[in-house]
């Protein structure tokens, strides 16, 4: 009932304009604008170009320094998803690798290098 009384009161004070609200959704409680987020992620791209791996923990720490307060880790995950970042991890070994052939190569390659 509170909402109904509030809407009627606003209508009585402001007229029909009181009924036109901005609507649902949007980022009303954001820490940074989308442009600021892009600039923040650019710094991470530069670090990655130099060979540094970015972890969520490190990104969270840098983000908290930038905004000046602590944030939950889901804030970072949503940030990365919003800018279409995804997890890329180097694989341990090639999926079609043959362990036996690799062992034979290791044994024979040392001999070939010594002969050269």
C-alpha positions in Angstrom: 0.0 0.0 0.0 2.9 2.4 0.7 3.9 2.4 -3.0 0.3 3.3 -4.1 0.1 6.2 -1.6 3.5 7.4 -2.7 2.6 7.4 -6.4 -0.7 9.2 -5.7 1.1 11.8 -3.6 3.7 12.4 -6.3 1.0 12.6 -9.0 -0.9 15.2 -6.9 2.2 17.3 -6.5 3.9 16.9 -9.9 1.1 15.8 -12.3 1.6 13.2 -15.0 5.4 13.7 -15.1 5.5 11.9 -11.7 4.4 8.6 -13.4 7.2 8.7 -16.0 10.1 7.0 -14.2 13.5 6.1 -15.6 12.5 2.5 -15.7 14.2 -0.7 -14.4 17.8 -1.7 -14.9 20.9 0.4 -15.4 23.9 0.8 -13.3 22.8 3.3 -10.7 25.2 2.2 -8.0 28.4 1.9 -10.0 32.0 2.5 -8.7 33.3 3.6 -12.1 31.8 4.6 -15.4 32.2 2.2 -18.4 34.9 4.4 -19.8 36.8 4.4 -16.5 36.6 0.6 -16.4 38.0 0.4 -19.9 40.9 2.6 -18.9 41.5 0.4 -15.9 41.5 -2.8 -18.0 43.9 -1.2 -20.5 46.5 -1.0 -17.7 46.0 -4.8 -17.2 46.4 -5.3 -20.9 49.7 -3.5 -20.9 50.9 -5.7 -18.0 49.8 -8.8 -19.9 51.8 -7.7 -23.0 54.9 -7.7 -20.8 54.2 -11.3 -19.7 52.4 -10.7 -16.4 49.4 -12.9 -15.7 46.4 -11.2 -14.2 44.5 -13.0 -11.4 41.2 -12.0 -10.0 42.8 -11.4 -6.6 45.4 -9.0 -8.1 42.7 -7.3 -10.3 40.5 -6.9 -7.2 43.4 -5.4 -5.2 44.2 -2.8 -8.0 40.5 -2.0 -8.4 40.1 -1.4 -4.7 43.0 1.0 -4.8 41.4 2.9 -7.7 37.9 3.2 -6.1 39.2 3.7 -2.6 37.1 1.1 -0.9 36.8 -2.7 -0.6 34.6 -4.5 -3.1 33.3 -8.0 -3.3 35.0 -10.4 -5.7 31.7 -10.8 -7.7 32.1 -7.1 -8.6 35.4 -8.0 -10.4 33.8 -11.0 -12.1 30.9 -8.8 -13.4 33.4 -6.2 -14.6 35.4 -8.8 -16.5 32.2 -10.2 -18.0 30.9 -6.8 -19.0 34.0 -6.1 -21.0 34.0 -9.7 -22.4 37.2 -10.8 -20.7 37.4 -14.5 -20.2 39.7 -17.0 -18.4 42.5 -18.2 -20.5 45.0 -20.6 -18.9 47.9 -22.3 -20.6 47.3 -26.0 -20.8 49.6 -28.4 -19.1 50.2 -30.5 -22.2 48.9 -30.9 -25.7 45.8 -33.1 -25.7 47.2 -35.3 -28.5 50.6 -35.6 -27.0 52.2 -39.1 -26.8 54.1 -39.6 -23.6 56.2 -42.5 -24.9 57.3 -40.5 -28.0 58.3 -37.6 -25.7 60.4 -39.8 -23.5 62.2 -41.3 -26.5 62.8 -37.8 -27.8 64.2 -36.6 -24.5 66.7 -39.5 -24.5 67.8 -39.2 -28.0 67.9 -35.4 -28.2 70.6 -35.2 -25.6 72.8 -37.5 -27.6 72.3 -35.5 -30.8 73.2 -32.3 -29.1 76.4 -33.7 -27.6 77.5 -34.9 -31.1 77.0 -31.5 -32.7 
